[in-house]
Amino acid sequence: MSYEIPEPYVWDDTFRTTYDNIDTDHKAIFECIFNCDKDRRNVPLINKLYEVTADHFKNEEVRRVYIVERV
């Protein structure tokens, strides 16, 4: 199964999950990647991408632990 990749590589509904908070995180990551691509030497933008991505995976891990504990 393959999916068409949007050009430019930006968020669209094909990336939606069933979790609004995860979608919000993913939208922020896409935005950061898009911004970094426009200015690849901009250290503050790269740091923002790192921060947003790290926060996303930290939050995702917390959500996963919460779900597992409830099962």
mmCIF file as Biopython writes it, N, C-alpha, C and O atoms, coordinates in Angstrom:
data_model
#
loop_
_atom_site.group_PDB
_atom_site.id
_atom_site.type_symbol
_atom_site.label_atom_id
_atom_site.label_alt_id
_atom_site.label_comp_id
_atom_site.label_asym_id
_atom_site.label_entity_id
_atom_site.label_seq_id
_atom_site.pdbx_PDB_ins_code
_atom_site.Cartn_x
_atom_site.Cartn_y
_atom_site.Cartn_z
_atom_site.occupancy
_atom_site.B_iso_or_equiv
_atom_site.auth_seq_id
_atom_site.auth_asym_id
_atom_site.pdbx_PDB_model_num
ATOM 1   N N  . MET A ? 1  ? 0.848  -1.168 0.000  1.0 0.0 1  A 1 
ATOM 2   C CA . MET A ? 1  ? 0.000  0.000  0.000  1.0 0.0 1  A 1 
ATOM 3   C C  . MET A ? 1  ? 0.896  1.234  0.000  1.0 0.0 1  A 1 
ATOM 4   O O  . MET A ? 1  ? 1.845  1.315  0.780  1.0 0.0 1  A 1 
ATOM 5   N N  . SER A ? 2  ? 0.600  2.183  -0.862 1.0 0.0 2  A 1 
ATOM 6   C CA . SER A ? 2  ? 1.388  3.407  -0.885 1.0 0.0 2  A 1 
ATOM 7   C C  . SER A ? 2  ? 0.458  4.608  -0.766 1.0 0.0 2  A 1 
ATOM 8   O O  . SER A ? 2  ? -0.728 4.548  -1.093 1.0 0.0 2  A 1 
ATOM 9   N N  . TYR A ? 3  ? 1.036  5.684  -0.293 1.0 0.0 3  A 1 
ATOM 10  C CA . TYR A ? 3  ? 0.289  6.918  -0.112 1.0 0.0 3  A 1 
ATOM 11  C C  . TYR A ? 3  ? 1.003  8.024  -0.856 1.0 0.0 3  A 1 
ATOM 12  O O  . TYR A ? 3  ? 2.233  8.067  -0.903 1.0 0.0 3  A 1 
ATOM 13  N N  . GLU A ? 4  ? 0.234  8.902  -1.429 1.0 0.0 4  A 1 
ATOM 14  C CA . GLU A ? 4  ? 0.821  10.032 -2.124 1.0 0.0 4  A 1 
ATOM 15  C C  . GLU A ? 4  ? 1.390  11.018 -1.109 1.0 0.0 4  A 1 
ATOM 16  O O  . GLU A ? 4  ? 0.755  11.307 -0.094 1.0 0.0 4  A 1 
ATOM 17  N N  . ILE A ? 5  ? 2.565  11.524 -1.379 1.0 0.0 5  A 1 
ATOM 18  C CA . ILE A ? 5  ? 3.212  12.484 -0.488 1.0 0.0 5  A 1 
ATOM 19  C C  . ILE A ? 5  ? 2.876  13.885 -0.992 1.0 0.0 5  A 1 
ATOM 20  O O  . ILE A ? 5  ? 3.155  14.210 -2.146 1.0 0.0 5  A 1 
ATOM 21  N N  . PRO A ? 6  ? 2.278  14.717 -0.138 1.0 0.0 6  A 1 
ATOM 22  C CA . PRO A ? 6  ? 1.904  16.060 -0.591 1.0 0.0 6  A 1 
ATOM 23  C C  . PRO A ? 6  ? 3.149  16.907 -0.875 1.0 0.0 6  A 1 
ATOM 24  O O  . PRO A ? 6  ? 4.187  16.749 -0.232 1.0 0.0 6  A 1 
ATOM 25  N N  . GLU A ? 7  ? 3.022  17.783 -1.827 1.0 0.0 7  A 1 
ATOM 26  C CA . GLU A ? 7  ? 4.115  18.701 -2.166 1.0 0.0 7  A 1 
ATOM 27  C C  . GLU A ? 7  ? 3.561  20.105 -2.111 1.0 0.0 7  A 1 
ATOM 28  O O  . GLU A ? 7  ? 2.624  20.385 -2.858 1.0 0.0 7  A 1 
ATOM 29  N N  . PRO A ? 8  ? 4.053  20.998 -1.302 1.0 0.0 8  A 1 
ATOM 30  C CA . PRO A ? 8  ? 5.163  20.720 -0.377 1.0 0.0 8  A 1 
ATOM 31  C C  . PRO A ? 8  ? 4.721  19.773 0.739  1.0 0.0 8  A 1 
ATOM 32  O O  . PRO A ? 8  ? 3.531  19.546 0.958  1.0 0.0 8  A 1 
ATOM 33  N N  . TYR A ? 9  ? 5.699  19.241 1.421  1.0 0.0 9  A 1 
ATOM 34  C CA . TYR A ? 9  ? 5.442  18.253 2.470  1.0 0.0 9  A 1 
ATOM 35  C C  . TYR A ? 9  ? 4.861  18.959 3.691  1.0 0.0 9  A 1 
ATOM 36  O O  . TYR A ? 9  ? 5.586  19.366 4.598  1.0 0.0 9  A 1 
ATOM 37  N N  . VAL A ? 10 ? 3.544  19.092 3.692  1.0 0.0 10 A 1 
ATOM 38  C CA . VAL A ? 10 ? 2.829  19.775 4.774  1.0 0.0 10 A 1 
ATOM 39  C C  . VAL A ? 10 ? 1.708  18.869 5.270  1.0 0.0 10 A 1 
ATOM 40  O O  . VAL A ? 10 ? 1.318  17.905 4.613  1.0 0.0 10 A 1 
ATOM 41  N N  . TRP A ? 11 ? 1.212  19.211 6.439  1.0 0.0 11 A 1 
ATOM 42  C CA . TRP A ? 11 ? 0.126  18.450 7.040  1.0 0.0 11 A 1 
ATOM 43  C C  . TRP A ? 11 ? -1.109 18.520 6.157  1.0 0.0 11 A 1 
ATOM 44  O O  . TRP A ? 11 ? -1.445 19.582 5.633  1.0 0.0 11 A 1 
ATOM 45  N N  . ASP A ? 12 ? -1.776 17.404 5.994  1.0 0.0 12 A 1 
ATOM 46  C CA . ASP A ? 12 ? -3.114 17.385 5.430  1.0 0.0 12 A 1 
ATOM 47  C C  . ASP A ? 12 ? -3.883 16.246 6.100  1.0 0.0 12 A 1 
ATOM 48  O O  . ASP A ? 12 ? -3.310 15.492 6.886  1.0 0.0 12 A 1 
ATOM 49  N N  . ASP A ? 13 ? -5.146 16.119 5.801  1.0 0.0 13 A 1 
ATOM 50  C CA . ASP A ? 13 ? -6.007 15.160 6.506  1.0 0.0 13 A 1 
ATOM 51  C C  . ASP A ? 13 ? -5.617 13.698 6.315  1.0 0.0 13 A 1 
ATOM 52  O O  . ASP A ? 13 ? -6.076 12.841 7.070  1.0 0.0 13 A 1 
ATOM 53  N N  . THR A ? 14 ? -4.782 13.394 5.326  1.0 0.0 14 A 1 
ATOM 54  C CA . THR A ? 14 ? -4.362 12.003 5.153  1.0 0.0 14 A 1 
ATOM 55  C C  . THR A ? 14 ? -3.479 11.538 6.304  1.0 0.0 14 A 1 
ATOM 56  O O  . THR A ? 14 ? -3.281 10.337 6.486  1.0 0.0 14 A 1 
ATOM 57  N N  . PHE A ? 15 ? -2.948 12.478 7.083  1.0 0.0 15 A 1 
ATOM 58  C CA . PHE A ? 15 ? -2.098 12.135 8.217  1.0 0.0 15 A 1 
ATOM 59  C C  . PHE A ? 15 ? -2.873 12.059 9.535  1.0 0.0 15 A 1 
ATOM 60  O O  . PHE A ? 15 ? -2.289 11.757 10.575 1.0 0.0 15 A 1 
ATOM 61  N N  . ARG A ? 16 ? -4.163 12.327 9.503  1.0 0.0 16 A 1 
ATOM 62  C CA . ARG A ? 16 ? -4.973 12.336 10.734 1.0 0.0 16 A 1 
ATOM 63  C C  . ARG A ? 16 ? -4.958 10.992 11.431 1.0 0.0 16 A 1 
ATOM 64  O O  . ARG A ? 16 ? -4.964 9.932  10.805 1.0 0.0 16 A 1 
ATOM 65  N N  . THR A ? 17 ? -4.939 11.078 12.750 1.0 0.0 17 A 1 
ATOM 66  C CA . THR A ? 17 ? -5.128 9.901  13.589 1.0 0.0 17 A 1 
ATOM 67  C C  . THR A ? 17 ? -6.498 10.052 14.236 1.0 0.0 17 A 1 
ATOM 68  O O  . THR A ? 17 ? -7.252 10.952 13.866 1.0 0.0 17 A 1 
ATOM 69  N N  . THR A ? 18 ? -6.828 9.215  15.167 1.0 0.0 18 A 1 
ATOM 70  C CA . THR A ? 18 ? -8.103 9.372  15.872 1.0 0.0 18 A 1 
ATOM 71  C C  . THR A ? 18 ? -7.929 10.150 17.170 1.0 0.0 18 A 1 
ATOM 72  O O  . THR A ? 18 ? -8.851 10.221 17.982 1.0 0.0 18 A 1 
ATOM 73  N N  . TYR A ? 19 ? -6.749 10.732 17.368 1.0 0.0 19 A 1 
ATOM 74  C CA . TYR A ? 19 ? -6.442 11.451 18.612 1.0 0.0 19 A 1 
ATOM 75  C C  . TYR A ? 19 ? -6.077 12.896 18.284 1.0 0.0 19 A 1 
ATOM 76  O O  . TYR A ? 19 ? -5.048 13.157 17.661 1.0 0.0 19 A 1 
ATOM 77  N N  . ASP A ? 20 ? -6.923 13.830 18.705 1.0 0.0 20 A 1 
ATOM 78  C CA . ASP A ? 20 ? -6.693 15.240 18.401 1.0 0.0 20 A 1 
ATOM 79  C C  . ASP A ? 20 ? -5.370 15.750 18.958 1.0 0.0 20 A 1 
ATOM 80  O O  . ASP A ? 20 ? -4.685 16.530 18.296 1.0 0.0 20 A 1 
ATOM 81  N N  . ASN A ? 21 ? -4.996 15.319 20.172 1.0 0.0 21 A 1 
ATOM 82  C CA . ASN A ? 21 ? -3.759 15.819 20.761 1.0 0.0 21 A 1 
ATOM 83  C C  . ASN A ? 21 ? -2.533 15.331 19.985 1.0 0.0 21 A 1 
ATOM 84  O O  . ASN A ? 21 ? -1.551 16.064 19.867 1.0 0.0 21 A 1 
ATOM 85  N N  . ILE A ? 22 ? -2.575 14.122 19.462 1.0 0.0 22 A 1 
ATOM 86  C CA . ILE A ? 22 ? -1.470 13.621 18.640 1.0 0.0 22 A 1 
ATOM 87  C C  . ILE A ? 22 ? -1.443 14.362 17.310 1.0 0.0 22 A 1 
ATOM 88  O O  . ILE A ? 22 ? -0.370 14.707 16.815 1.0 0.0 22 A 1 
ATOM 89  N N  . ASP A ? 23 ? -2.614 14.610 16.727 1.0 0.0 23 A 1 
ATOM 90  C CA . ASP A ? 23 ? -2.671 15.368 15.474 1.0 0.0 23 A 1 
ATOM 91  C C  . ASP A ? 23 ? -2.096 16.772 15.663 1.0 0.0 23 A 1 
ATOM 92  O O  . ASP A ? 23 ? -1.396 17.277 14.786 1.0 0.0 23 A 1 
ATOM 93  N N  . THR A ? 24 ? -2.383 17.394 16.785 1.0 0.0 24 A 1 
ATOM 94  C CA . THR A ? 24 ? -1.846 18.723 17.069 1.0 0.0 24 A 1 
ATOM 95  C C  . THR A ? 24 ? -0.323 18.671 17.134 1.0 0.0 24 A 1 
ATOM 96  O O  . THR A ? 24 ? 0.355  19.534 16.576 1.0 0.0 24 A 1 
ATOM 97  N N  . ASP A ? 25 ? 0.215  17.661 17.814 1.0 0.0 25 A 1 
ATOM 98  C CA . ASP A ? 25 ? 1.671  17.482 17.871 1.0 0.0 25 A 1 
ATOM 99  C C  . ASP A ? 25 ? 2.248  17.284 16.474 1.0 0.0 25 A 1 
ATOM 100 O O  . ASP A ? 25 ? 3.252  17.899 16.114 1.0 0.0 25 A 1 
ATOM 101 N N  . HIS A ? 26 ? 1.611  16.428 15.698 1.0 0.0 26 A 1 
ATOM 102 C CA . HIS A ? 26 ? 2.117  16.140 14.354 1.0 0.0 26 A 1 
ATOM 103 C C  . HIS A ? 26 ? 2.087  17.382 13.472 1.0 0.0 26 A 1 
ATOM 104 O O  . HIS A ? 26 ? 3.012  17.610 12.692 1.0 0.0 26 A 1 
ATOM 105 N N  . LYS A ? 27 ? 1.045  18.180 13.587 1.0 0.0 27 A 1 
ATOM 106 C CA . LYS A ? 27 ? 0.968  19.423 12.813 1.0 0.0 27 A 1 
ATOM 107 C C  . LYS A ? 27 ? 2.133  20.343 13.162 1.0 0.0 27 A 1 
ATOM 108 O O  . LYS A ? 27 ? 2.721  20.968 12.279 1.0 0.0 27 A 1 
ATOM 109 N N  . ALA A ? 28 ? 2.466  20.427 14.449 1.0 0.0 28 A 1 
ATOM 110 C CA . ALA A ? 28 ? 3.580  21.269 14.884 1.0 0.0 28 A 1 
ATOM 111 C C  . ALA A ? 28 ? 4.908  20.744 14.333 1.0 0.0 28 A 1 
ATOM 112 O O  . ALA A ? 28 ? 5.762  21.530 13.922 1.0 0.0 28 A 1 
ATOM 113 N N  . ILE A ? 29 ? 5.082  19.436 14.322 1.0 0.0 29 A 1 
ATOM 114 C CA . ILE A ? 29 ? 6.305  18.841 13.771 1.0 0.0 29 A 1 
ATOM 115 C C  . ILE A ? 29 ? 6.401  19.145 12.277 1.0 0.0 29 A 1 
ATOM 116 O O  . ILE A ? 29 ? 7.464  19.541 11.799 1.0 0.0 29 A 1 
ATOM 117 N N  . PHE A ? 30 ? 5.317  18.968 11.540 1.0 0.0 30 A 1 
ATOM 118 C CA . PHE A ? 30 ? 5.316  19.272 10.111 1.0 0.0 30 A 1 
ATOM 119 C C  . PHE A ? 30 ? 5.678  20.732 9.874  1.0 0.0 30 A 1 
ATOM 120 O O  . PHE A ? 30 ? 6.475  21.040 8.987  1.0 0.0 30 A 1 
ATOM 121 N N  . GLU A ? 31 ? 5.102  21.622 10.655 1.0 0.0 31 A 1 
ATOM 122 C CA . GLU A ? 31 ? 5.378  23.048 10.498 1.0 0.0 31 A 1 
ATOM 123 C C  . GLU A ? 31 ? 6.861  23.338 10.739 1.0 0.0 31 A 1 
ATOM 124 O O  . GLU A ? 31 ? 7.480  24.101 9.998  1.0 0.0 31 A 1 
ATOM 125 N N  . CYS A ? 32 ? 7.415  22.730 11.769 1.0 0.0 32 A 1 
ATOM 126 C CA . CYS A ? 32 ? 8.836  22.936 12.067 1.0 0.0 32 A 1 
ATOM 127 C C  . CYS A ? 32 ? 9.719  22.406 10.943 1.0 0.0 32 A 1 
ATOM 128 O O  . CYS A ? 32 ? 10.682 23.064 10.550 1.0 0.0 32 A 1 
ATOM 129 N N  . ILE A ? 33 ? 9.400  21.230 10.426 1.0 0.0 33 A 1 
ATOM 130 C CA . ILE A ? 33 ? 10.176 20.670 9.314  1.0 0.0 33 A 1 
ATOM 131 C C  . ILE A ? 33 ? 10.098 21.595 8.101  1.0 0.0 33 A 1 
ATOM 132 O O  . ILE A ? 33 ? 11.109 21.863 7.452  1.0 0.0 33 A 1 
ATOM 133 N N  . PHE A ? 34 ? 8.912  22.073 7.802  1.0 0.0 34 A 1 
ATOM 134 C CA . PHE A ? 34 ? 8.714  22.968 6.666  1.0 0.0 34 A 1 
ATOM 135 C C  . PHE A ? 34 ? 9.542  24.234 6.847  1.0 0.0 34 A 1 
ATOM 136 O O  . PHE A ? 34 ? 10.191 24.694 5.907  1.0 0.0 34 A 1 
ATOM 137 N N  . ASN A ? 35 ? 9.520  24.800 8.055  1.0 0.0 35 A 1 
ATOM 138 C CA . ASN A ? 35 ? 10.285 26.023 8.331  1.0 0.0 35 A 1 
ATOM 139 C C  . ASN A ? 35 ? 11.785 25.776 8.239  1.0 0.0 35 A 1 
ATOM 140 O O  . ASN A ? 35 ? 12.524 26.602 7.702  1.0 0.0 35 A 1 
ATOM 141 N N  . CYS A ? 36 ? 12.230 24.647 8.761  1.0 0.0 36 A 1 
ATOM 142 C CA . CYS A ? 36 ? 13.662 24.311 8.681  1.0 0.0 36 A 1 
ATOM 143 C C  . CYS A ? 36 ? 14.105 24.126 7.238  1.0 0.0 36 A 1 
ATOM 144 O O  . CYS A ? 36 ? 15.218 24.504 6.872  1.0 0.0 36 A 1 
ATOM 145 N N  . ASP A ? 37 ? 13.247 23.553 6.429  1.0 0.0 37 A 1 
ATOM 146 C CA . ASP A ? 37 ? 13.598 23.333 5.026  1.0 0.0 37 A 1 
ATOM 147 C C  . ASP A ? 37 ? 13.788 24.660 4.291  1.0 0.0 37 A 1 
ATOM 148 O O  . ASP A ? 37 ? 14.617 24.753 3.386  1.0 0.0 37 A 1 
ATOM 149 N N  . LYS A ? 38 ? 13.030 25.676 4.672  1.0 0.0 38 A 1 
ATOM 150 C CA . LYS A ? 38 ? 13.157 26.988 4.027  1.0 0.0 38 A 1 
ATOM 151 C C  . LYS A ? 38 ? 14.434 27.706 4.440  1.0 0.0 38 A 1 
ATOM 152 O O  . LYS A ? 38 ? 14.947 28.539 3.691  1.0 0.0 38 A 1 
ATOM 153 N N  . ASP A ? 39 ? 14.961 27.388 5.643  1.0 0.0 39 A 1 
ATOM 154 C CA . ASP A ? 39 ? 16.144 28.080 6.164  1.0 0.0 39 A 1 
ATOM 155 C C  . ASP A ? 39 ? 16.976 27.079 6.960  1.0 0.0 39 A 1 
ATOM 156 O O  . ASP A ? 39 ? 16.943 27.071 8.191  1.0 0.0 39 A 1 
ATOM 157 N N  . ARG A ? 40 ? 17.712 26.243 6.253  1.0 0.0 40 A 1 
ATOM 158 C CA . ARG A ? 40 ? 18.389 25.088 6.854  1.0 0.0 40 A 1 
ATOM 159 C C  . ARG A ? 40 ? 19.522 25.439 7.806  1.0 0.0 40 A 1 
ATOM 160 O O  . ARG A ? 40 ? 19.984 24.571 8.546  1.0 0.0 40 A 1 
ATOM 161 N N  . ARG A ? 41 ? 19.972 26.661 7.808  1.0 0.0 41 A 1 
ATOM 162 C CA . ARG A ? 41 ? 21.068 27.060 8.712  1.0 0.0 41 A 1 
ATOM 163 C C  . ARG A ? 41 ? 20.576 27.856 9.919  1.0 0.0 41 A 1 
ATOM 164 O O  . ARG A ? 41 ? 21.378 28.391 10.685 1.0 0.0 41 A 1 
ATOM 165 N N  . ASN A ? 42 ? 19.288 27.931 10.081 1.0 0.0 42 A 1 
ATOM 166 C CA . ASN A ? 42 ? 18.708 28.709 11.168 1.0 0.0 42 A 1 
ATOM 167 C C  . ASN A ? 42 ? 18.665 27.849 12.432 1.0 0.0 42 A 1 
ATOM 168 O O  . ASN A ? 42 ? 17.781 27.007 12.591 1.0 0.0 42 A 1 
ATOM 169 N N  . VAL A ? 43 ? 19.617 28.068 13.315 1.0 0.0 43 A 1 
ATOM 170 C CA . VAL A ? 43 ? 19.747 27.244 14.523 1.0 0.0 43 A 1 
ATOM 171 C C  . VAL A ? 43 ? 18.515 27.326 15.417 1.0 0.0 43 A 1 
ATOM 172 O O  . VAL A ? 43 ? 18.081 26.289 15.917 1.0 0.0 43 A 1 
ATOM 173 N N  . PRO A ? 44 ? 17.927 28.501 15.648 1.0 0.0 44 A 1 
ATOM 174 C CA . PRO A ? 44 ? 16.708 28.526 16.467 1.0 0.0 44 A 1 
ATOM 175 C C  . PRO A ? 44 ? 15.570 27.669 15.894 1.0 0.0 44 A 1 
ATOM 176 O O  . PRO A ? 44 ? 14.825 27.048 16.653 1.0 0.0 44 A 1 
ATOM 177 N N  . LEU A ? 45 ? 15.431 27.630 14.570 1.0 0.0 45 A 1 
ATOM 178 C CA . LEU A ? 45 ? 14.404 26.781 13.968 1.0 0.0 45 A 1 
ATOM 179 C C  . LEU A ? 45 ? 14.716 25.303 14.179 1.0 0.0 45 A 1 
ATOM 180 O O  . LEU A ? 45 ? 13.817 24.508 14.450 1.0 0.0 45 A 1 
ATOM 181 N N  . ILE A ? 46 ? 15.975 24.940 14.055 1.0 0.0 46 A 1 
ATOM 182 C CA . ILE A ? 46 ? 16.378 23.547 14.277 1.0 0.0 46 A 1 
ATOM 183 C C  . ILE A ? 46 ? 16.153 23.165 15.730 1.0 0.0 46 A 1 
ATOM 184 O O  . ILE A ? 46 ? 15.688 22.062 16.019 1.0 0.0 46 A 1 
ATOM 185 N N  . ASN A ? 47 ? 16.479 24.068 16.643 1.0 0.0 47 A 1 
ATOM 186 C CA . ASN A ? 47 ? 16.243 23.805 18.070 1.0 0.0 47 A 1 
ATOM 187 C C  . ASN A ? 47 ? 14.756 23.652 18.363 1.0 0.0 47 A 1 
ATOM 188 O O  . ASN A ? 47 ? 14.359 22.823 19.181 1.0 0.0 47 A 1 
ATOM 189 N N  . LYS A ? 48 ? 13.937 24.454 17.692 1.0 0.0 48 A 1 
ATOM 190 C CA . LYS A ? 48 ? 12.486 24.350 17.874 1.0 0.0 48 A 1 
ATOM 191 C C  . LYS A ? 48 ? 11.991 22.988 17.379 1.0 0.0 48 A 1 
ATOM 192 O O  . LYS A ? 48 ? 11.153 22.364 18.031 1.0 0.0 48 A 1 
ATOM 193 N N  . LEU A ? 49 ? 12.493 22.527 16.250 1.0 0.0 49 A 1 
ATOM 194 C CA . LEU A ? 49 ? 12.116 21.207 15.740 1.0 0.0 49 A 1 
ATOM 195 C C  . LEU A ? 49 ? 12.506 20.130 16.744 1.0 0.0 49 A 1 
ATOM 196 O O  . LEU A ? 49 ? 11.722 19.221 17.020 1.0 0.0 49 A 1 
ATOM 197 N N  . TYR A ? 50 ? 13.704 20.228 17.286 1.0 0.0 50 A 1 
ATOM 198 C CA . TYR A ? 50 ? 14.160 19.255 18.283 1.0 0.0 50 A 1 
ATOM 199 C C  . TYR A ? 50 ? 13.232 19.268 19.495 1.0 0.0 50 A 1 
ATOM 200 O O  . TYR A ? 50 ? 12.819 18.210 19.972 1.0 0.0 50 A 1 
ATOM 201 N N  . GLU A ? 51 ? 12.903 20.456 19.994 1.0 0.0 51 A 1 
ATOM 202 C CA . GLU A ? 51 ? 12.051 20.603 21.180 1.0 0.0 51 A 1 
ATOM 203 C C  . GLU A ? 51 ? 10.652 20.036 20.940 1.0 0.0 51 A 1 
ATOM 204 O O  . GLU A ? 51 ? 10.129 19.282 21.761 1.0 0.0 51 A 1 
ATOM 205 N N  . VAL A ? 52 ? 10.059 20.404 19.816 1.0 0.0 52 A 1 
ATOM 206 C CA . VAL A ? 52 ? 8.699  19.950 19.507 1.0 0.0 52 A 1 
ATOM 207 C C  . VAL A ? 52 ? 8.664  18.427 19.333 1.0 0.0 52 A 1 
ATOM 208 O O  . VAL A ? 52 ? 7.740  17.764 19.805 1.0 0.0 52 A 1 
ATOM 209 N N  . THR A ? 53 ? 9.674  17.883 18.655 1.0 0.0 53 A 1 
ATOM 210 C CA . THR A ? 53 ? 9.729  16.436 18.437 1.0 0.0 53 A 1 
ATOM 211 C C  . THR A ? 53 ? 9.956  15.689 19.740 1.0 0.0 53 A 1 
ATOM 212 O O  . THR A ? 53 ? 9.290  14.689 20.007 1.0 0.0 53 A 1 
ATOM 213 N N  . ALA A ? 54 ? 10.896 16.168 20.558 1.0 0.0 54 A 1 
ATOM 214 C CA . ALA A ? 54 ? 11.167 15.522 21.846 1.0 0.0 54 A 1 
ATOM 215 C C  . ALA A ? 54 ? 9.931  15.555 22.745 1.0 0.0 54 A 1 
ATOM 216 O O  . ALA A ? 54 ? 9.586  14.554 23.373 1.0 0.0 54 A 1 
ATOM 217 N N  . ASP A ? 55 ? 9.272  16.703 22.801 1.0 0.0 55 A 1 
ATOM 218 C CA . ASP A ? 55 ? 8.051  16.813 23.611 1.0 0.0 55 A 1 
ATOM 219 C C  . ASP A ? 55 ? 6.968  15.857 23.113 1.0 0.0 55 A 1 
ATOM 220 O O  . ASP A ? 55 ? 6.269  15.228 23.908 1.0 0.0 55 A 1 
ATOM 221 N N  . HIS A ? 56 ? 6.839  15.759 21.809 1.0 0.0 56 A 1 
ATOM 222 C CA . HIS A ? 56 ? 5.828  14.869 21.238 1.0 0.0 56 A 1 
ATOM 223 C C  . HIS A ? 56 ? 6.065  13.423 21.689 1.0 0.0 56 A 1 
ATOM 224 O O  . HIS A ? 56 ? 5.139  12.760 22.157 1.0 0.0 56 A 1 
ATOM 225 N N  . PHE A ? 57 ? 7.296  12.937 21.551 1.0 0.0 57 A 1 
ATOM 226 C CA . PHE A ? 57 ? 7.554  11.547 21.897 1.0 0.0 57 A 1 
ATOM 227 C C  . PHE A ? 57 ? 7.485  11.307 23.406 1.0 0.0 57 A 1 
ATOM 228 O O  . PHE A ? 57 ? 7.093  10.227 23.848 1.0 0.0 57 A 1 
ATOM 229 N N  . LYS A ? 58 ? 7.862  12.303 24.185 1.0 0.0 58 A 1 
ATOM 230 C CA . LYS A ? 58 ? 7.713  12.190 25.637 1.0 0.0 58 A 1 
ATOM 231 C C  . LYS A ? 58 ? 6.225  12.091 25.990 1.0 0.0 58 A 1 
ATOM 232 O O  . LYS A ? 58 ? 5.830  11.235 26.782 1.0 0.0 58 A 1 
ATOM 233 N N  . ASN A ? 59 ? 5.415  12.952 25.412 1.0 0.0 59 A 1 
ATOM 234 C CA . ASN A ? 59 ? 3.972  12.930 25.666 1.0 0.0 59 A 1 
ATOM 235 C C  . ASN A ? 59 ? 3.333  11.650 25.158 1.0 0.0 59 A 1 
ATOM 236 O O  . ASN A ? 59 ? 2.441  11.098 25.802 1.0 0.0 59 A 1 
ATOM 237 N N  . GLU A ? 60 ? 3.786  11.177 24.007 1.0 0.0 60 A 1 
ATOM 238 C CA . GLU A ? 60 ? 3.244  9.942  23.456 1.0 0.0 60 A 1 
ATOM 239 C C  . GLU A ? 60 ? 3.556  8.760  24.379 1.0 0.0 60 A 1 
ATOM 240 O O  . GLU A ? 60 ? 2.717  7.879  24.560 1.0 0.0 60 A 1 
ATOM 241 N N  . GLU A ? 61 ? 4.736  8.740  24.950 1.0 0.0 61 A 1 
ATOM 242 C CA . GLU A ? 61 ? 5.112  7.671  25.882 1.0 0.0 61 A 1 
ATOM 243 C C  . GLU A ? 61 ? 4.233  7.721  27.136 1.0 0.0 61 A 1 
ATOM 244 O O  . GLU A ? 61 ? 3.800  6.680  27.630 1.0 0.0 61 A 1 
ATOM 245 N N  . VAL A ? 62 ? 3.974  8.906  27.641 1.0 0.0 62 A 1 
ATOM 246 C CA . VAL A ? 62 ? 3.095  9.058  28.804 1.0 0.0 62 A 1 
ATOM 247 C C  . VAL A ? 62 ? 1.699  8.556  28.465 1.0 0.0 62 A 1 
ATOM 248 O O  . VAL A ? 62 ? 1.080  7.854  29.265 1.0 0.0 62 A 1 
ATOM 249 N N  . ARG A ? 63 ? 1.203  8.909  27.290 1.0 0.0 63 A 1 
ATOM 250 C CA . ARG A ? 63 ? -0.127 8.446  26.876 1.0 0.0 63 A 1 
ATOM 251 C C  . ARG A ? 63 ? -0.164 6.927  26.775 1.0 0.0 63 A 1 
ATOM 252 O O  . ARG A ? 63 ? -1.144 6.301  27.180 1.0 0.0 63 A 1 
ATOM 253 N N  . ARG A ? 64 ? 0.891  6.336  26.240 1.0 0.0 64 A 1 
ATOM 254 C CA . ARG A ? 64 ? 0.946  4.882  26.074 1.0 0.0 64 A 1 
ATOM 255 C C  . ARG A ? 64 ? 0.931  4.193  27.435 1.0 0.0 64 A 1 
ATOM 256 O O  . ARG A ? 64 ? 0.213  3.211  27.623 1.0 0.0 64 A 1 
ATOM 257 N N  . VAL A ? 65 ? 1.711  4.696  28.379 1.0 0.0 65 A 1 
ATOM 258 C CA . VAL A ? 65 ? 1.751  4.123  29.726 1.0 0.0 65 A 1 
ATOM 259 C C  . VAL A ? 65 ? 0.375  4.247  30.358 1.0 0.0 65 A 1 
ATOM 260 O O  . VAL A ? 65 ? -0.096 3.299  30.988 1.0 0.0 65 A 1 
ATOM 261 N N  . TYR A ? 66 ? -0.279 5.386  30.208 1.0 0.0 66 A 1 
ATOM 262 C CA . TYR A ? 66 ? -1.607 5.600  30.767 1.0 0.0 66 A 1 
ATOM 263 C C  . TYR A ? 66 ? -2.602 4.593  30.197 1.0 0.0 66 A 1 
ATOM 264 O O  . TYR A ? 66 ? -3.397 4.011  30.934 1.0 0.0 66 A 1 
ATOM 265 N N  . ILE A ? 67 ? -2.551 4.392  28.877 1.0 0.0 67 A 1 
ATOM 266 C CA . ILE A ? 67 ? -3.468 3.443  28.249 1.0 0.0 67 A 1 
ATOM 267 C C  . ILE A ? 67 ? -3.205 2.033  28.728 1.0 0.0 67 A 1 
ATOM 268 O O  . ILE A ? 67 ? -4.150 1.306  29.034 1.0 0.0 67 A 1 
ATOM 269 N N  . VAL A ? 68 ? -1.951 1.624  28.803 1.0 0.0 68 A 1 
ATOM 270 C CA . VAL A ? 68 ? -1.598 0.271  29.240 1.0 0.0 68 A 1 
ATOM 271 C C  . VAL A ? 68 ? -2.045 0.053  30.678 1.0 0.0 68 A 1 
ATOM 272 O O  . VAL A ? 68 ? -2.557 -1.017 31.005 1.0 0.0 68 A 1 
ATOM 273 N N  . GLU A ? 69 ? -1.863 1.033  31.533 1.0 0.0 69 A 1 
ATOM 274 C CA . GLU A ? 69 ? -2.258 0.889  32.929 1.0 0.0 69 A 1 
ATOM 275 C C  . GLU A ? 69 ? -3.770 0.764  33.081 1.0 0.0 69 A 1 
ATOM 276 O O  . GLU A ? 69 ? -4.240 0.154  34.042 1.0 0.0 69 A 1 
ATOM 277 N N  . ARG A ? 70 ? -4.523 1.317  32.174 1.0 0.0 70 A 1 
ATOM 278 C CA . ARG A ? 70 ? -5.989 1.270  32.260 1.0 0.0 70 A 1 
ATOM 279 C C  . ARG A ? 70 ? -6.551 -0.037 31.723 1.0 0.0 70 A 1 
ATOM 280 O O  . ARG A ? 70 ? -7.691 -0.390 32.022 1.0 0.0 70 A 1 
ATOM 281 N N  . VAL A ? 71 ? -5.764 -0.757 30.934 1.0 0.0 71 A 1 
ATOM 282 C CA . VAL A ? 71 ? -6.255 -1.997 30.310 1.0 0.0 71 A 1 
ATOM 283 C C  . VAL A ? 71 ? -6.262 -3.127 31.308 1.0 0.0 71 A 1 
ATOM 284 O O  . VAL A ? 71 ? -6.642 -4.248 30.970 1.0 0.0 71 A 1 
#
